[in-house]
Amino acid sequence: MRKAQAKKLPLAPDPRYNDKLVTRFVNNLMWEGKKSGAFTIFYDALDKVAKQTNERRL
């Protein structure tokens, strides 16, 4: 049994939008530890939505 509770690591913000909520979403989207693939899927989806709605990216 462990003597003390393990410390939680602080959540780093994502590189493009500098937002912790995006990182939390990508962590839930991630499959088998493939974080770079999850970020690619997420960013591509946001780019497609921005293109279809004629919005510019932040």
C-alpha positions, -999 to +999 in steps of 0.1 A: +000+000+000+012+035-008+022+058+021+010+090+006-014+101-021+003+106-055+006+142-065-015+154-095+005+169-123-007+203-134-025+203-168-005+220-195-024+242-220-025+232-256+000+247-280-023+264-305-050+280-284-032+280-250-063+267-233-065+240-206-100+230-216-088+219-251-061+198-234-088+181-212-109+174-243-080+160-262-070+138-233-105+122-234-103+119-272-069+102-271-068+065-279-040+042-267-018+071-256-017+088-291-020+124-280-005+139-312-031+120-333-058+133-310-046+169-314-045+165-352-081+152-352-093+181-330-075+209-349-086+195-383-122+194-370-120+230-358-104+242-391-132+225-411-159+242-389-142+275-392-140+271-430-177+261-434-189+290-412-165+315-428-149+323-395-112+331-391-091+311-367-080+327-334 
